[in-house]
Amino acid sequence: MKVVAPRLSTGRVLALLGCILLVLAPHATRLPLWIAAVAAWSLGLRAVFAWRGWGLPKTWMLLILAASAAVGIWLSYGQLFGRDAAVALLILMLCLKLMELRAERDAYVLILLGYFLVITDFLYSQSIPTALYLLICVWFVTACLIAFQYRDRPPRPTAVLRQAGWMLAQAAPLMLVFFLLFPRVQGPLWGFPQAAYGAVSGLSDTMAPGSLSSLSLSDDVAFRVDFTTPPPTPARLYWRGPVMWDFDGRTWRAGDSAPLPLAEERPQTGQDVIRYVVTLEPHNLRWLFGADLPAQRPKDSLLTHDYQMFALRPVRQRMRYAMSSQLNYRIGLTESPRNIERALRLPQGFNPRSLEFARQLQQAHPDAKEIVRNALLLFREKPFFYTLVPPELGRDSVDEFLFTTRRGFCEHFASSFVFLMRAAGVPARIVTGYQGGVFNPIGAYLIVRQSEAHAWAEVWLDGEGWVRIDPTAAVSPQRIESGIAAAMPLGEPLPLMVRTDNALLRQLRFGLDAAANGWNQWVLGYTPERQLRIFERVGFGKANWQNLALALSAATALVLAVLSVLLLRKLRRPLRDPVQVLWDDFSRKLSRRGLPRRPGEGPVDYVRRVTAGQPTLAGDVAQIGALYTRLRYGASSGNARELAELRRRVRAFRP
Amino acid sequence: MNAPLSPRIADGPTPTSGRAPIVLTQRRVYILPTKQGLLYATMLALMLIGAINYNLGLGYVLTFLLAGLGIIALLHTWRNLAGLAITVGRTEPVFAGDPAVHEIRIDSVVTFVRPSIGVAPPGMPPVFVDVPAQDSCIARISMPTQRRGWQPLDTVRVSTTFPLGLFRAWSNVAIDSVVLAYPRPEADGPPLPAVSGEDAGAGVTGAGSDDFASFRSYSPGDSLKHVAWKAAARSDVLLVKQFAGSAGRERWLEWRDVHPALPLEPALARLARWVLLAEEGGERYGLRLPGTEIAPGGGHDHRDHCLEALALFDGKVTR
């Protein structure tokens, strides 16, 4: 029994430090080394202080440290208020607060900071493993909070953990109700959150030999597609990305592309329309991917004359957009002379042998289509190999590839083909993007990974416009038909997740991806539009925030009512010993006759007193008393027959 | 000044034991957020803003989970207090200046433990106890005493902030616990006066009793100074030495011996010291105050009786 404890017990301080360590751990990899070191050092130091019982540093020392921390942050991040800088500052302030941990008040502030740190972790990762880890952290921090509320004797850790777990479980239904019904507001509320995503793999606006094959080493998901119309086979899906026009001898560049006037947006022929929803992972650039050819593009997007789709701002957060495409199309029937000229431009002094070959083609076949066909014949007849690890190419990369090495990845094929076309007088351009994808039977959606990145060509034919030609298909048709995993023999360094050999692994991969996708769609992607749409579908009335608020209040009240009943019913009906209940009934009957049982008066004394006061009742009272004594204290404990006898007698007792 | 003799005292050493316990029913228990609860709410608001601004799905999950936790805490805190039965326990008399200890018994009929129930007298920090399941426990409240006489404790505030410290549930309970404060004995002063001629007996002078006469067996209340310890070590029987002259010698402690030489309170202080000295010396002593006369006797009960008379003396000289 204690008056308010002035000092914190060592055990609880150490537990709190442990919880903070758990919460800080995920940040360690993202912080500059000096901040991580400071955090580890302060945690350790405070633990030693607690263990040894030493005094804590004075406040003025901590103020100086706080000022130096701010300066340090400024030097490391260049600012104090960006997302990363603010998080680092918060962590440093928490470390300083550790040094000030004297009273329960300080412990409480640290616990709140702990909760806040958990949410800052979500700024960097919201995957399922992160969520599970941080849920455990929240559980532990809540247990700390409960532990500090024990003011008499410190509790046992298991008891506190169990209580915290129960309370979180009881809070979960409320959380679900709020999550579904709390009116969502579309962020951001201020400025643009500078989501400084680190190195994110993906396509870029340049292509050099080796750029796409290195991308194939990544099994990161580029995007996922949910089809609303029956999905076509992956072989027909070419996902359009950056379009490259300019070649400098080694590297192709996308350059600038003028936007397409709205009037020209609808390509002719309307067959094979597919409708789908793309969930695009962030990649720090502005490209939005759609199947060739985008027919109906998402709002807030831009279409260029070469049908690249751009978002208004770089894609730094996972985004979802609905669109439709036409798989049969014709574009660019009338193309401006400037574009044609650009599509024929080649740098001087490179690849003489290929130039010569192309000139021969042009002279032999006046028809452009024949030129195309014969160029493809080169790829089919000569021994070309499709591989992820081709040999290095020198200055005349096209010459070396076409006539010497003949081993390459899609960028080599596309690049050399377009070079030949341009040299032969056929306007051509490179289109990069993704080809195909893998269908996930669990969840019925298409997964397109970075490893499906692809490059192909488009040539301009008079009367037909821009036509897709995929030289890779000439060399490795399996790549187009069945995806990269089928096209690559075992020796190639494809990432594990992309391989299709092991059936069990494949199932596991599908299951994990389906779980991640469900998570992305329903937990992370629960946007205001989705909320309103679901609300309408369930049929609670018009979907506006007033109805939402009403539904929220009603659901909250309902859940609270149920929880109240469950929690508070223990107050009303405590388990009581039936023998005791009968004795109380007996005493109550006697008290109505003026002979109440005194608190703490035992049965023998009571019986004696009653007998003295009312001799007429002596016999009954004595028997009841004896029965009770035997049942409660003596040999007949648990004897059902005697209990029934006592019940009968008490019921019949009329003083 | 002095409270009049309370009729309750007549019941015996536990004057309020006959009272029914006060049960903290729904209507008696109030609940409000604490300062920490408000801070928690502020944190939640900031988290929500952060989740909206950065579009963090899991940020919403965390904010709503913690909000739900806060709401659940209200139920738990209220439940921790409701249904307790408060009874006043026994008290022991103390000397003025020493802290008076009031015992509050807390009964719980529910099957769960109620940790951190705080019992606070008005204006003082609470004393915390953990009330076990289907059992009772005692909270001891220590209050300083300045004067002699009845030290009442009229109300206590029973409160709890368990389990999360976000809400405080409390109830003001009217109890009537009293502790009797005896006058503080003088720190040092003149020794016991000589036994006057009025007293019957052998009239041997000297406060000490040196003439050993015989043994008699020990009765509870006998001064332990007179126990024959060496004999007890040999035979396991407690014997008390009887001294010549102590059997019949009595002394009277008189009001007129100390007053009006001393003012009221110091006079009582001196008398109190004399009572203690007399008891320590194993004498038989009586007390004569205006309006009260206590026949000579010895032992702890007799001493307490005398001290009580001194504590409650209202200073009115009736003769």
Interface residues (C-beta under 8 A of the other chain):
Chain A: M1 K2 V3 V4 R83 Y108 L112 Y115 F116 V118 I119 F122 L123 Q126 T130 A131 L134 V138 T142 L145 I146 F148 Q149 Y150 R151 D152 R153 P155 Q163 M167 L168 Q170 A171 A172 P173 L174 M175 F178 F179 F182 R184 V185 G187 P188 L189 W190 P193 A195 Q317 V523 L524 G525 Y526 L560 L563 S564 L567 L568 K570 L571 P574 L575 R576 R598 P599 G600
Chain B: S17 G18 Q36 L39 Y40 M43 L46 M47 I49 G50 A51 I52 N53 Y54 N55 L56 G57 L58 G59 Y60 V61 L62 T63 F64 L65 L66 A67 G68 L69 I71 I72 A73 L75 H76 W78 R79 A82 G83 T87 V109 V110 T111 F112 P115 S116 G118 P125 P126 V127 F128 V129 D130 Q134 A139 R140 T161 F162 P163 L164 G165
